[in-house]
Amino acid sequence: MTEIGRDMAIAQGWYDDRREAQAVSVVVLTAAACGTLISLRLLLGPAWLKCRLTIIGLMMLMAFILPRTATFHHVAATIGMEFDDGPINFPLECGALCVIALGSSRWRRMHRQPTTPEQTSSR
């Protein structure tokens, strides 16, 4: 995506102003992530409680990805913030993935189809 954006910026003549476009894309990505979580919460209604562990994991993953995106595009430096490879990044990313996996596993266990004696004898 970065290469495509760079090629478009050069071809269309706005490469020198790419920092503003990068900042806008990070803001749009952040708004889309937040909007997705809010929509998911609203669409699921009370059933969101069954998925809350997975949703928390997704929020943790976004807390890792969004600042990294801003750093990758130098937007963080432009607004005076730095997100380095600090000690929190690895546990946050891996922890988020573990929470998502745990939530998914929990949901699957809750929604497992009951087995009948005929099904267990054919295995």
Secondary structure, DSSP 8 states (H G I E B T S, - for coil): -HHHHHHHHHHHT-GGGHHHHHHHHHHHHHHHHHHHHHHHHHHHGGGHHHHHHHHHHHHHHHHHHHHHHHHHTTHHHHTT----S-TTHHHHHHHHHHHHHHHHHHHHHHT-----HHHHHT-
